[in-house]
């Protein structure tokens, strides 16, 4: 399986680690780009090619729209 480049918007380091471990346990080879807020997220989106974006649905300042 090819290495995936995944952007993960998550404000909880424990939750981010949980997702990383789950992906690894299921055989995914991932190059993680972590963002903890809107500014980091926007910068990462502009920064390059991504295969997948994971977003915490309960972050302050995000409406999901």
PDBQT receptor file of N, H, CA, C and O in Angstrom, charges set to zero:
ATOM      1  N   UNK A   1       0.846  -1.180   0.000  1.00  0.00    +0.000 N 
ATOM      2  CA  UNK A   1       0.000   0.000   0.000  1.00  0.00    +0.000 C 
ATOM      3  C   UNK A   1       0.895   1.249   0.000  1.00  0.00    +0.000 C 
ATOM      4  O   UNK A   1       1.895   1.301   0.717  1.00  0.00    +0.000 OA
ATOM      5  N   UNK A   2       0.538   2.228  -0.789  1.00  0.00    +0.000 N 
ATOM      6  H   UNK A   2      -0.274   2.186  -1.372  1.00  0.00    +0.000 HD
ATOM      7  CA  UNK A   2       1.299   3.475  -0.871  1.00  0.00    +0.000 C 
ATOM      8  C   UNK A   2       1.118   4.303   0.394  1.00  0.00    +0.000 C 
ATOM      9  O   UNK A   2       0.101   4.199   1.081  1.00  0.00    +0.000 OA
ATOM     10  N   UNK A   3       2.107   5.116   0.687  1.00  0.00    +0.000 N 
ATOM     11  H   UNK A   3       2.932   5.200   0.129  1.00  0.00    +0.000 HD
ATOM     12  CA  UNK A   3       2.040   6.005   1.841  1.00  0.00    +0.000 C 
ATOM     13  C   UNK A   3       1.014   7.099   1.579  1.00  0.00    +0.000 C 
ATOM     14  O   UNK A   3       1.017   7.724   0.518  1.00  0.00    +0.000 OA
ATOM     15  N   UNK A   4       0.143   7.324   2.545  1.00  0.00    +0.000 N 
ATOM     16  H   UNK A   4       0.140   6.816   3.406  1.00  0.00    +0.000 HD
ATOM     17  CA  UNK A   4      -0.876   8.364   2.450  1.00  0.00    +0.000 C 
ATOM     18  C   UNK A   4      -0.396   9.631   3.134  1.00  0.00    +0.000 C 
ATOM     19  O   UNK A   4       0.275   9.572   4.164  1.00  0.00    +0.000 OA
ATOM     20  N   UNK A   5      -0.735  10.767   2.566  1.00  0.00    +0.000 N 
ATOM     21  H   UNK A   5      -1.280  10.815   1.729  1.00  0.00    +0.000 HD
ATOM     22  CA  UNK A   5      -0.463  12.053   3.210  1.00  0.00    +0.000 C 
ATOM     23  C   UNK A   5      -1.803  12.537   3.756  1.00  0.00    +0.000 C 
ATOM     24  O   UNK A   5      -2.712  12.867   2.995  1.00  0.00    +0.000 OA
ATOM     25  N   UNK A   6      -1.915  12.575   5.087  1.00  0.00    +0.000 N 
ATOM     26  H   UNK A   6      -1.176  12.307   5.706  1.00  0.00    +0.000 HD
ATOM     27  CA  UNK A   6      -3.190  12.864   5.752  1.00  0.00    +0.000 C 
ATOM     28  C   UNK A   6      -3.073  14.131   6.597  1.00  0.00    +0.000 C 
ATOM     29  O   UNK A   6      -2.185  14.253   7.441  1.00  0.00    +0.000 OA
ATOM     30  N   UNK A   7      -3.978  15.059   6.353  1.00  0.00    +0.000 N 
ATOM     31  H   UNK A   7      -4.699  14.960   5.667  1.00  0.00    +0.000 HD
ATOM     32  CA  UNK A   7      -4.116  16.245   7.191  1.00  0.00    +0.000 C 
ATOM     33  C   UNK A   7      -5.158  15.930   8.254  1.00  0.00    +0.000 C 
ATOM     34  O   UNK A   7      -6.277  15.523   7.941  1.00  0.00    +0.000 OA
ATOM     35  N   UNK A   8      -4.781  16.121   9.512  1.00  0.00    +0.000 N 
ATOM     36  H   UNK A   8      -3.872  16.451   9.767  1.00  0.00    +0.000 HD
ATOM     37  CA  UNK A   8      -5.705  15.847  10.611  1.00  0.00    +0.000 C 
ATOM     38  C   UNK A   8      -5.876  17.114  11.439  1.00  0.00    +0.000 C 
ATOM     39  O   UNK A   8      -4.941  17.579  12.089  1.00  0.00    +0.000 OA
ATOM     40  N   UNK A   9      -7.083  17.661  11.402  1.00  0.00    +0.000 N 
ATOM     41  H   UNK A   9      -7.843  17.283  10.873  1.00  0.00    +0.000 HD
ATOM     42  CA  UNK A   9      -7.441  18.825  12.217  1.00  0.00    +0.000 C 
ATOM     43  C   UNK A   9      -8.028  18.299  13.518  1.00  0.00    +0.000 C 
ATOM     44  O   UNK A   9      -9.129  17.747  13.537  1.00  0.00    +0.000 OA
ATOM     45  N   UNK A  10      -7.293  18.473  14.589  1.00  0.00    +0.000 N 
ATOM     46  H   UNK A  10      -6.400  18.922  14.573  1.00  0.00    +0.000 HD
ATOM     47  CA  UNK A  10      -7.708  17.938  15.890  1.00  0.00    +0.000 C 
ATOM     48  C   UNK A  10      -7.064  18.775  16.989  1.00  0.00    +0.000 C 
ATOM     49  O   UNK A  10      -5.856  19.014  16.969  1.00  0.00    +0.000 OA
ATOM     50  N   UNK A  11      -7.877  19.219  17.950  1.00  0.00    +0.000 N 
ATOM     51  H   UNK A  11      -8.858  19.025  17.966  1.00  0.00    +0.000 HD
ATOM     52  CA  UNK A  11      -7.339  20.033  19.038  1.00  0.00    +0.000 C 
ATOM     53  C   UNK A  11      -6.953  19.214  20.270  1.00  0.00    +0.000 C 
ATOM     54  O   UNK A  11      -6.440  19.768  21.243  1.00  0.00    +0.000 OA
ATOM     55  N   UNK A  12      -7.190  17.924  20.240  1.00  0.00    +0.000 N 
ATOM     56  H   UNK A  12      -7.607  17.474  19.450  1.00  0.00    +0.000 HD
ATOM     57  CA  UNK A  12      -6.835  17.042  21.352  1.00  0.00    +0.000 C 
ATOM     58  C   UNK A  12      -5.699  16.122  20.922  1.00  0.00    +0.000 C 
ATOM     59  O   UNK A  12      -5.870  15.315  20.008  1.00  0.00    +0.000 OA
ATOM     60  N   UNK A  13      -4.548  16.234  21.568  1.00  0.00    +0.000 N 
ATOM     61  H   UNK A  13      -4.409  16.889  22.311  1.00  0.00    +0.000 HD
ATOM     62  CA  UNK A  13      -3.413  15.380  21.200  1.00  0.00    +0.000 C 
ATOM     63  C   UNK A  13      -3.724  13.910  21.479  1.00  0.00    +0.000 C 
ATOM     64  O   UNK A  13      -3.250  13.034  20.756  1.00  0.00    +0.000 OA
ATOM     65  N   UNK A  14      -4.513  13.629  22.514  1.00  0.00    +0.000 N 
ATOM     66  H   UNK A  14      -4.899  14.340  23.101  1.00  0.00    +0.000 HD
ATOM     67  CA  UNK A  14      -4.885  12.244  22.824  1.00  0.00    +0.000 C 
ATOM     68  C   UNK A  14      -5.754  11.661  21.712  1.00  0.00    +0.000 C 
ATOM     69  O   UNK A  14      -5.565  10.510  21.320  1.00  0.00    +0.000 OA
ATOM     70  N   UNK A  15      -6.696  12.439  21.204  1.00  0.00    +0.000 N 
ATOM     71  H   UNK A  15      -6.849  13.375  21.522  1.00  0.00    +0.000 HD
ATOM     72  CA  UNK A  15      -7.550  11.969  20.114  1.00  0.00    +0.000 C 
ATOM     73  C   UNK A  15      -6.744  11.776  18.831  1.00  0.00    +0.000 C 
ATOM     74  O   UNK A  15      -6.960  10.814  18.094  1.00  0.00    +0.000 OA
ATOM     75  N   UNK A  16      -5.818  12.694  18.569  1.00  0.00    +0.000 N 
ATOM     76  H   UNK A  16      -5.643  13.475  19.167  1.00  0.00    +0.000 HD
ATOM     77  CA  UNK A  16      -4.972  12.564  17.385  1.00  0.00    +0.000 C 
ATOM     78  C   UNK A  16      -4.142  11.288  17.458  1.00  0.00    +0.000 C 
ATOM     79  O   UNK A  16      -4.018  10.574  16.463  1.00  0.00    +0.000 OA
ATOM     80  N   UNK A  17      -3.579  10.998  18.614  1.00  0.00    +0.000 N 
ATOM     81  H   UNK A  17      -3.679  11.579  19.422  1.00  0.00    +0.000 HD
ATOM     82  CA  UNK A  17      -2.780   9.792  18.801  1.00  0.00    +0.000 C 
ATOM     83  C   UNK A  17      -3.642   8.543  18.631  1.00  0.00    +0.000 C 
ATOM     84  O   UNK A  17      -3.195   7.558  18.043  1.00  0.00    +0.000 OA
ATOM     85  N   UNK A  18      -4.853   8.575  19.132  1.00  0.00    +0.000 N 
ATOM     86  H   UNK A  18      -5.216   9.375  19.609  1.00  0.00    +0.000 HD
ATOM     87  CA  UNK A  18      -5.788   7.451  18.979  1.00  0.00    +0.000 C 
ATOM     88  C   UNK A  18      -6.014   7.139  17.504  1.00  0.00    +0.000 C 
ATOM     89  O   UNK A  18      -5.968   5.977  17.100  1.00  0.00    +0.000 OA
ATOM     90  N   UNK A  19      -6.259   8.169  16.700  1.00  0.00    +0.000 N 
ATOM     91  H   UNK A  19      -6.296   9.113  17.029  1.00  0.00    +0.000 HD
ATOM     92  CA  UNK A  19      -6.505   7.985  15.270  1.00  0.00    +0.000 C 
ATOM     93  C   UNK A  19      -5.240   7.470  14.572  1.00  0.00    +0.000 C 
ATOM     94  O   UNK A  19      -5.315   6.573  13.732  1.00  0.00    +0.000 OA
ATOM     95  N   UNK A  20      -4.087   8.035  14.920  1.00  0.00    +0.000 N 
ATOM     96  H   UNK A  20      -4.027   8.763  15.603  1.00  0.00    +0.000 HD
ATOM     97  CA  UNK A  20      -2.831   7.586  14.321  1.00  0.00    +0.000 C 
ATOM     98  C   UNK A  20      -2.584   6.107  14.610  1.00  0.00    +0.000 C 
ATOM     99  O   UNK A  20      -2.202   5.351  13.716  1.00  0.00    +0.000 OA
ATOM    100  N   UNK A  21      -2.798   5.704  15.838  1.00  0.00    +0.000 N 
ATOM    101  H   UNK A  21      -3.107   6.318  16.564  1.00  0.00    +0.000 HD
ATOM    102  CA  UNK A  21      -2.585   4.295  16.211  1.00  0.00    +0.000 C 
ATOM    103  C   UNK A  21      -3.580   3.377  15.512  1.00  0.00    +0.000 C 
ATOM    104  O   UNK A  21      -3.217   2.281  15.086  1.00  0.00    +0.000 OA
ATOM    105  N   UNK A  22      -4.813   3.807  15.392  1.00  0.00    +0.000 N 
ATOM    106  H   UNK A  22      -5.108   4.698  15.738  1.00  0.00    +0.000 HD
ATOM    107  CA  UNK A  22      -5.824   3.000  14.711  1.00  0.00    +0.000 C 
ATOM    108  C   UNK A  22      -5.470   2.818  13.241  1.00  0.00    +0.000 C 
ATOM    109  O   UNK A  22      -5.612   1.722  12.699  1.00  0.00    +0.000 OA
ATOM    110  N   UNK A  23      -5.016   3.868  12.603  1.00  0.00    +0.000 N 
ATOM    111  H   UNK A  23      -4.901   4.758  13.043  1.00  0.00    +0.000 HD
ATOM    112  CA  UNK A  23      -4.628   3.767  11.199  1.00  0.00    +0.000 C 
ATOM    113  C   UNK A  23      -3.431   2.827  11.037  1.00  0.00    +0.000 C 
ATOM    114  O   UNK A  23      -3.416   1.994  10.131  1.00  0.00    +0.000 OA
ATOM    115  N   UNK A  24      -2.433   2.958  11.907  1.00  0.00    +0.000 N 
ATOM    116  H   UNK A  24      -2.446   3.634  12.644  1.00  0.00    +0.000 HD
ATOM    117  CA  UNK A  24      -1.250   2.093  11.838  1.00  0.00    +0.000 C 
ATOM    118  C   UNK A  24      -1.626   0.641  12.100  1.00  0.00    +0.000 C 
ATOM    119  O   UNK A  24      -1.148  -0.261  11.411  1.00  0.00    +0.000 OA
ATOM    120  N   UNK A  25      -2.466   0.417  13.077  1.00  0.00    +0.000 N 
ATOM    121  H   UNK A  25      -2.854   1.150  13.636  1.00  0.00    +0.000 HD
ATOM    122  CA  UNK A  25      -2.888  -0.941  13.434  1.00  0.00    +0.000 C 
ATOM    123  C   UNK A  25      -3.618  -1.620  12.271  1.00  0.00    +0.000 C 
ATOM    124  O   UNK A  25      -3.596  -2.844  12.148  1.00  0.00    +0.000 OA
ATOM    125  N   UNK A  26      -4.251  -0.832  11.438  1.00  0.00    +0.000 N 
ATOM    126  H   UNK A  26      -4.268   0.163  11.538  1.00  0.00    +0.000 HD
ATOM    127  CA  UNK A  26      -4.990  -1.376  10.301  1.00  0.00    +0.000 C 
ATOM    128  C   UNK A  26      -4.187  -1.350   9.001  1.00  0.00    +0.000 C 
ATOM    129  O   UNK A  26      -4.745  -1.507   7.915  1.00  0.00    +0.000 OA
ATOM    130  N   UNK A  27      -2.887  -1.152   9.121  1.00  0.00    +0.000 N 
ATOM    131  H   UNK A  27      -2.434  -1.024  10.003  1.00  0.00    +0.000 HD
ATOM    132  CA  UNK A  27      -1.987  -1.299   7.989  1.00  0.00    +0.000 C 
ATOM    133  C   UNK A  27      -1.752  -0.083   7.133  1.00  0.00    +0.000 C 
ATOM    134  O   UNK A  27      -1.139  -0.194   6.072  1.00  0.00    +0.000 OA
ATOM    135  N   UNK A  28      -2.218   1.076   7.555  1.00  0.00    +0.000 N 
ATOM    136  H   UNK A  28      -2.716   1.166   8.417  1.00  0.00    +0.000 HD
ATOM    137  CA  UNK A  28      -2.005   2.287   6.767  1.00  0.00    +0.000 C 
ATOM    138  C   UNK A  28      -0.660   2.906   7.093  1.00  0.00    +0.000 C 
ATOM    139  O   UNK A  28      -0.314   3.087   8.261  1.00  0.00    +0.000 OA
ATOM    140  N   UNK A  29       0.094   3.228   6.058  1.00  0.00    +0.000 N 
ATOM    141  H   UNK A  29      -0.187   3.080   5.109  1.00  0.00    +0.000 HD
ATOM    142  CA  UNK A  29       1.368   3.921   6.190  1.00  0.00    +0.000 C 
ATOM    143  C   UNK A  29       1.083   5.396   5.927  1.00  0.00    +0.000 C 
ATOM    144  O   UNK A  29       0.780   5.782   4.798  1.00  0.00    +0.000 OA
ATOM    145  N   UNK A  30       1.182   6.218   6.969  1.00  0.00    +0.000 N 
ATOM    146  H   UNK A  30       1.428   5.904   7.886  1.00  0.00    +0.000 HD
ATOM    147  CA  UNK A  30       0.695   7.600   6.877  1.00  0.00    +0.000 C 
ATOM    148  C   UNK A  30       1.796   8.602   7.184  1.00  0.00    +0.000 C 
ATOM    149  O   UNK A  30       2.556   8.444   8.138  1.00  0.00    +0.000 OA
ATOM    150  N   UNK A  31       1.863   9.630   6.359  1.00  0.00    +0.000 N 
ATOM    151  H   UNK A  31       1.245   9.758   5.583  1.00  0.00    +0.000 HD
ATOM    152  CA  UNK A  31       2.661  10.829   6.617  1.00  0.00    +0.000 C 
ATOM    153  C   UNK A  31       1.668  11.852   7.152  1.00  0.00    +0.000 C 
ATOM    154  O   UNK A  31       0.883  12.413   6.388  1.00  0.00    +0.000 OA
ATOM    155  N   UNK A  32       1.697  12.101   8.462  1.00  0.00    +0.000 N 
ATOM    156  H   UNK A  32       2.335  11.646   9.083  1.00  0.00    +0.000 HD
ATOM    157  CA  UNK A  32       0.705  12.957   9.127  1.00  0.00    +0.000 C 
ATOM    158  C   UNK A  32       1.075  14.431   9.036  1.00  0.00    +0.000 C 
ATOM    159  O   UNK A  32       2.230  14.813   9.229  1.00  0.00    +0.000 OA
ATOM    160  N   UNK A  33       0.078  15.243   8.740  1.00  0.00    +0.000 N 
ATOM    161  H   UNK A  33      -0.860  14.933   8.584  1.00  0.00    +0.000 HD
ATOM    162  CA  UNK A  33       0.168  16.695   8.843  1.00  0.00    +0.000 C 
ATOM    163  C   UNK A  33      -0.874  17.068   9.884  1.00  0.00    +0.000 C 
ATOM    164  O   UNK A  33      -2.074  16.938   9.643  1.00  0.00    +0.000 OA
ATOM    165  N   UNK A  34      -0.420  17.529  11.034  1.00  0.00    +0.000 N 
ATOM    166  H   UNK A  34       0.555  17.634  11.229  1.00  0.00    +0.000 HD
ATOM    167  CA  UNK A  34      -1.334  17.826  12.135  1.00  0.00    +0.000 C 
ATOM    168  C   UNK A  34      -1.615  19.320  12.221  1.00  0.00    +0.000 C 
ATOM    169  O   UNK A  34      -0.709  20.143  12.092  1.00  0.00    +0.000 OA
ATOM    170  N   UNK A  35      -2.874  19.654  12.439  1.00  0.00    +0.000 N 
ATOM    171  H   UNK A  35      -3.610  18.985  12.544  1.00  0.00    +0.000 HD
ATOM    172  CA  UNK A  35      -3.294  21.041  12.623  1.00  0.00    +0.000 C 
ATOM    173  C   UNK A  35      -4.190  21.094  13.853  1.00  0.00    +0.000 C 
ATOM    174  O   UNK A  35      -5.085  20.266  14.017  1.00  0.00    +0.000 OA
ATOM    175  N   UNK A  36      -3.941  22.073  14.711  1.00  0.00    +0.000 N 
ATOM    176  H   UNK A  36      -3.213  22.746  14.577  1.00  0.00    +0.000 HD
ATOM    177  CA  UNK A  36      -4.712  22.193  15.934  1.00  0.00    +0.000 C 
ATOM    178  C   UNK A  36      -5.697  23.344  15.941  1.00  0.00    +0.000 C 
ATOM    179  O   UNK A  36      -6.496  23.480  16.868  1.00  0.00    +0.000 OA
ATOM    180  N   UNK A  37      -5.641  24.184  14.896  1.00  0.00    +0.000 N 
ATOM    181  H   UNK A  37      -4.992  24.073  14.144  1.00  0.00    +0.000 HD
ATOM    182  CA  UNK A  37      -6.554  25.320  14.838  1.00  0.00    +0.000 C 
ATOM    183  C   UNK A  37      -6.780  25.721  13.384  1.00  0.00    +0.000 C 
ATOM    184  O   UNK A  37      -6.182  25.155  12.470  1.00  0.00    +0.000 OA
ATOM    185  N   UNK A  38      -7.648  26.700  13.190  1.00  0.00    +0.000 N 
ATOM    186  H   UNK A  38      -8.134  27.159  13.933  1.00  0.00    +0.000 HD
ATOM    187  CA  UNK A  38      -8.035  27.117  11.839  1.00  0.00    +0.000 C 
ATOM    188  C   UNK A  38      -6.857  27.641  11.028  1.00  0.00    +0.000 C 
ATOM    189  O   UNK A  38      -6.763  27.369   9.831  1.00  0.00    +0.000 OA
ATOM    190  N   UNK A  39      -5.969  28.378  11.657  1.00  0.00    +0.000 N 
ATOM    191  H   UNK A  39      -6.046  28.599  12.629  1.00  0.00    +0.000 HD
ATOM    192  CA  UNK A  39      -4.828  28.944  10.943  1.00  0.00    +0.000 C 
ATOM    193  C   UNK A  39      -3.883  27.846  10.446  1.00  0.00    +0.000 C 
ATOM    194  O   UNK A  39      -3.442  27.879   9.297  1.00  0.00    +0.000 OA
ATOM    195  N   UNK A  40      -3.573  26.875  11.308  1.00  0.00    +0.000 N 
ATOM    196  H   UNK A  40      -3.932  26.848  12.242  1.00  0.00    +0.000 HD
ATOM    197  CA  UNK A  40      -2.716  25.761  10.907  1.00  0.00    +0.000 C 
ATOM    198  C   UNK A  40      -3.389  24.928   9.812  1.00  0.00    +0.000 C 
ATOM    199  O   UNK A  40      -2.731  24.458   8.884  1.00  0.00    +0.000 OA
ATOM    200  N   UNK A  41      -4.694  24.755   9.931  1.00  0.00    +0.000 N 
ATOM    201  H   UNK A  41      -5.229  25.137  10.685  1.00  0.00    +0.000 HD
ATOM    202  CA  UNK A  41      -5.451  23.990   8.947  1.00  0.00    +0.000 C 
ATOM    203  C   UNK A  41      -5.389  24.666   7.579  1.00  0.00    +0.000 C 
ATOM    204  O   UNK A  41      -5.094  24.012   6.578  1.00  0.00    +0.000 OA
ATOM    205  N   UNK A  42      -5.663  25.963   7.531  1.00  0.00    +0.000 N 
ATOM    206  H   UNK A  42      -5.903  26.493   8.344  1.00  0.00    +0.000 HD
ATOM    207  CA  UNK A  42      -5.640  26.700   6.261  1.00  0.00    +0.000 C 
ATOM    208  C   UNK A  42      -4.248  26.667   5.640  1.00  0.00    +0.000 C 
ATOM    209  O   UNK A  42      -4.113  26.514   4.426  1.00  0.00    +0.000 OA
ATOM    210  N   UNK A  43      -3.229  26.807   6.455  1.00  0.00    +0.000 N 
ATOM    211  H   UNK A  43      -3.339  26.931   7.441  1.00  0.00    +0.000 HD
ATOM    212  CA  UNK A  43      -1.852  26.762   5.965  1.00  0.00    +0.000 C 
ATOM    213  C   UNK A  43      -1.523  25.394   5.374  1.00  0.00    +0.000 C 
ATOM    214  O   UNK A  43      -0.885  25.304   4.325  1.00  0.00    +0.000 OA
ATOM    215  N   UNK A  44      -1.956  24.339   6.042  1.00  0.00    +0.000 N 
ATOM    216  H   UNK A  44      -2.474  24.412   6.894  1.00  0.00    +0.000 HD
ATOM    217  CA  UNK A  44      -1.684  22.985   5.560  1.00  0.00    +0.000 C 
ATOM    218  C   UNK A  44      -2.414  22.697   4.255  1.00  0.00    +0.000 C 
ATOM    219  O   UNK A  44      -1.880  22.016   3.380  1.00  0.00    +0.000 OA
ATOM    220  N   UNK A  45      -3.628  23.210   4.121  1.00  0.00    +0.000 N 
ATOM    221  H   UNK A  45      -4.062  23.763   4.832  1.00  0.00    +0.000 HD
ATOM    222  CA  UNK A  45      -4.401  23.014   2.888  1.00  0.00    +0.000 C 
ATOM    223  C   UNK A  45      -3.664  23.675   1.715  1.00  0.00    +0.000 C 
ATOM    224  O   UNK A  45      -3.587  23.111   0.623  1.00  0.00    +0.000 OA
ATOM    225  N   UNK A  46      -3.132  24.862   1.952  1.00  0.00    +0.000 N 
ATOM    226  H   UNK A  46      -3.195  25.320   2.839  1.00  0.00    +0.000 HD
ATOM    227  CA  UNK A  46      -2.415  25.580   0.900  1.00  0.00    +0.000 C 
ATOM    228  C   UNK A  46      -1.061  24.950   0.613  1.00  0.00    +0.000 C 
ATOM    229  O   UNK A  46      -0.487  25.144  -0.459  1.00  0.00    +0.000 OA
ATOM    230  N   UNK A  47      -0.551  24.185   1.595  1.00  0.00    +0.000 N 
ATOM    231  H   UNK A  47      -1.017  24.027   2.466  1.00  0.00    +0.000 HD
ATOM    232  CA  UNK A  47       0.809  23.676   1.526  1.00  0.00    +0.000 C 
ATOM    233  C   UNK A  47       1.078  22.534   0.578  1.00  0.00    +0.000 C 
ATOM    234  O   UNK A  47       2.237  22.286   0.246  1.00  0.00    +0.000 OA
ATOM    235  N   UNK A  48       0.083  21.843   0.138  1.00  0.00    +0.000 N 
ATOM    236  H   UNK A  48      -0.858  22.045   0.408  1.00  0.00    +0.000 HD
ATOM    237  CA  UNK A  48       0.449  20.777  -0.771  1.00  0.00    +0.000 C 
ATOM    238  C   UNK A  48      -0.578  19.694  -0.936  1.00  0.00    +0.000 C 
ATOM    239  O   UNK A  48      -1.724  19.793  -0.497  1.00  0.00    +0.000 OA
ATOM    240  N   UNK A  49      -0.114  18.660  -1.587  1.00  0.00    +0.000 N 
ATOM    241  H   UNK A  49       0.816  18.580  -1.943  1.00  0.00    +0.000 HD
ATOM    242  CA  UNK A  49      -0.985  17.544  -1.953  1.00  0.00    +0.000 C 
ATOM    243  C   UNK A  49      -1.332  16.700  -0.739  1.00  0.00    +0.000 C 
ATOM    244  O   UNK A  49      -0.463  16.340   0.055  1.00  0.00    +0.000 OA
ATOM    245  N   UNK A  50      -2.600  16.394  -0.609  1.00  0.00    +0.000 N 
ATOM    246  H   UNK A  50      -3.306  16.686  -1.254  1.00  0.00    +0.000 HD
ATOM    247  CA  UNK A  50      -3.100  15.568   0.481  1.00  0.00    +0.000 C 
ATOM    248  C   UNK A  50      -3.955  14.458  -0.105  1.00  0.00    +0.000 C 
ATOM    249  O   UNK A  50      -4.635  14.641  -1.114  1.00  0.00    +0.000 OA
ATOM    250  N   UNK A  51      -3.909  13.318   0.539  1.00  0.00    +0.000 N 
ATOM    251  H   UNK A  51      -3.356  13.169   1.359  1.00  0.00    +0.000 HD
ATOM    252  CA  UNK A  51      -4.744  12.201   0.104  1.00  0.00    +0.000 C 
ATOM    253  C   UNK A  51      -6.044  12.119   0.895  1.00  0.00    +0.000 C 
ATOM    254  O   UNK A  51      -7.050  11.602   0.410  1.00  0.00    +0.000 OA
ATOM    255  N   UNK A  52      -6.006  12.636   2.118  1.00  0.00    +0.000 N 
ATOM    256  H   UNK A  52      -5.189  13.056   2.512  1.00  0.00    +0.000 HD
ATOM    257  CA  UNK A  52      -7.161  12.521   2.999  1.00  0.00    +0.000 C 
ATOM    258  C   UNK A  52      -7.123  13.653   4.011  1.00  0.00    +0.000 C 
ATOM    259  O   UNK A  52      -6.049  14.054   4.460  1.00  0.00    +0.000 OA
ATOM    260  N   UNK A  53      -8.289  14.168   4.369  1.00  0.00    +0.000 N 
ATOM    261  H   UNK A  53      -9.161  13.843   4.004  1.00  0.00    +0.000 HD
ATOM    262  CA  UNK A  53      -8.401  15.186   5.414  1.00  0.00    +0.000 C 
ATOM    263  C   UNK A  53      -9.369  14.668   6.455  1.00  0.00    +0.000 C 
ATOM    264  O   UNK A  53     -10.514  14.337   6.147  1.00  0.00    +0.000 OA
ATOM    265  N   UNK A  54      -8.896  14.600   7.700  1.00  0.00    +0.000 N 
ATOM    266  H   UNK A  54      -7.966  14.869   7.950  1.00  0.00    +0.000 HD
ATOM    267  CA  UNK A  54      -9.731  14.211   8.836  1.00  0.00    +0.000 C 
ATOM    268  C   UNK A  54      -9.963  15.449   9.689  1.00  0.00    +0.000 C 
ATOM    269  O   UNK A  54      -9.024  16.183   9.999  1.00  0.00    +0.000 OA
ATOM    270  N   UNK A  55     -11.220  15.680  10.068  1.00  0.00    +0.000 N 
ATOM    271  H   UNK A  55     -11.983  15.084   9.816  1.00  0.00    +0.000 HD
ATOM    272  CA  UNK A  55     -11.564  16.899  10.793  1.00  0.00    +0.000 C 
ATOM    273  C   UNK A  55     -12.399  16.558  12.021  1.00  0.00    +0.000 C 
ATOM    274  O   UNK A  55     -13.400  15.847  11.934  1.00  0.00    +0.000 OA
ATOM    275  N   UNK A  56     -11.971  17.074  13.152  1.00  0.00    +0.000 N 
ATOM    276  H   UNK A  56     -11.158  17.652  13.222  1.00  0.00    +0.000 HD
ATOM    277  CA  UNK A  56     -12.749  16.980  14.384  1.00  0.00    +0.000 C 
ATOM    278  C   UNK A  56     -14.013  17.795  14.187  1.00  0.00    +0.000 C 
ATOM    279  O   UNK A  56     -13.930  18.964  13.809  1.00  0.00    +0.000 OA
ATOM    280  N   UNK A  57     -15.181  17.217  14.430  1.00  0.00    +0.000 N 
ATOM    281  H   UNK A  57     -15.249  16.267  14.737  1.00  0.00    +0.000 HD
ATOM    282  CA  UNK A  57     -16.425  17.938  14.154  1.00  0.00    +0.000 C 
ATOM    283  C   UNK A  57     -16.890  18.829  15.305  1.00  0.00    +0.000 C 
ATOM    284  O   UNK A  57     -17.957  19.434  15.213  1.00  0.00    +0.000 OA
ATOM    285  N   UNK A  58     -16.118  18.922  16.380  1.00  0.00    +0.000 N 
ATOM    286  H   UNK A  58     -15.251  18.430  16.454  1.00  0.00    +0.000 HD
ATOM    287  CA  UNK A  58     -16.532  19.751  17.502  1.00  0.00    +0.000 C 
ATOM    288  C   UNK A  58     -15.533  20.828  17.869  1.00  0.00    +0.000 C 
ATOM    289  O   UNK A  58     -15.406  21.171  19.045  1.00  0.00    +0.000 OA
ATOM    290  N   UNK A  59     -14.825  21.368  16.900  1.00  0.00    +0.000 N 
ATOM    291  H   UNK A  59     -14.928  21.089  15.945  1.00  0.00    +0.000 HD
ATOM    292  CA  UNK A  59     -13.824  22.386  17.197  1.00  0.00    +0.000 C 
ATOM    293  C   UNK A  59     -14.442  23.771  17.299  1.00  0.00    +0.000 C 
ATOM    294  O   UNK A  59     -15.293  24.132  16.487  1.00  0.00    +0.000 OA
ATOM    295  N   UNK A  60     -14.023  24.545  18.286  1.00  0.00    +0.000 N 
ATOM    296  H   UNK A  60     -13.332  24.251  18.946  1.00  0.00    +0.000 HD
ATOM    297  CA  UNK A  60     -14.495  25.928  18.373  1.00  0.00    +0.000 C 
ATOM    298  C   UNK A  60     -14.076  26.721  17.135  1.00  0.00    +0.000 C 
ATOM    299  O   UNK A  60     -12.943  26.608  16.667  1.00  0.00    +0.000 OA
ATOM    300  N   UNK A  61     -14.996  27.515  16.618  1.00  0.00    +0.000 N 
ATOM    301  H   UNK A  61     -15.916  27.607  16.998  1.00  0.00    +0.000 HD
ATOM    302  CA  UNK A  61     -14.691  28.344  15.459  1.00  0.00    +0.000 C 
ATOM    303  C   UNK A  61     -14.990  27.686  14.127  1.00  0.00    +0.000 C 
ATOM    304  O   UNK A  61     -14.803  28.309  13.081  1.00  0.00    +0.000 OA
ATOM    305  N   UNK A  62     -15.448  26.449  14.135  1.00  0.00    +0.000 N 
ATOM    306  H   UNK A  62     -15.600  25.943  14.984  1.00  0.00    +0.000 HD
ATOM    307  CA  UNK A  62     -15.802  25.751  12.904  1.00  0.00    +0.000 C 
ATOM    308  C   UNK A  62     -17.280  25.410  12.964  1.00  0.00    +0.000 C 
ATOM    309  O   UNK A  62     -17.768  24.898  13.972  1.00  0.00    +0.000 OA
ATOM    310  N   UNK A  63     -17.987  25.694  11.883  1.00  0.00    +0.000 N 
ATOM    311  H   UNK A  63     -17.591  26.109  11.064  1.00  0.00    +0.000 HD
ATOM    312  CA  UNK A  63     -19.416  25.441  11.873  1.00  0.00    +0.000 C 
ATOM    313  C   UNK A  63     -19.796  24.168  11.118  1.00  0.00    +0.000 C 
ATOM    314  O   UNK A  63     -20.927  23.695  11.233  1.00  0.00    +0.000 OA
ATOM    315  N   UNK A  64     -18.861  23.611  10.349  1.00  0.00    +0.000 N 
ATOM    316  H   UNK A  64     -17.942  23.995  10.256  1.00  0.00    +0.000 HD
ATOM    317  CA  UNK A  64     -19.167  22.431   9.561  1.00  0.00    +0.000 C 
ATOM    318  C   UNK A  64     -19.868  22.751   8.244  1.00  0.00    +0.000 C 
ATOM    319  O   UNK A  64     -20.287  21.846   7.522  1.00  0.00    +0.000 OA
ATOM    320  N   UNK A  65     -19.992  24.027   7.937  1.00  0.00    +0.000 N 
ATOM    321  H   UNK A  65     -19.651  24.762   8.523  1.00  0.00    +0.000 HD
ATOM    322  CA  UNK A  65     -20.654  24.435   6.684  1.00  0.00    +0.000 C 
ATOM    323  C   UNK A  65     -19.633  24.664   5.608  1.00  0.00    +0.000 C 
ATOM    324  O   UNK A  65     -19.990  25.013   4.482  1.00  0.00    +0.000 OA
TER     325      UNK A  65
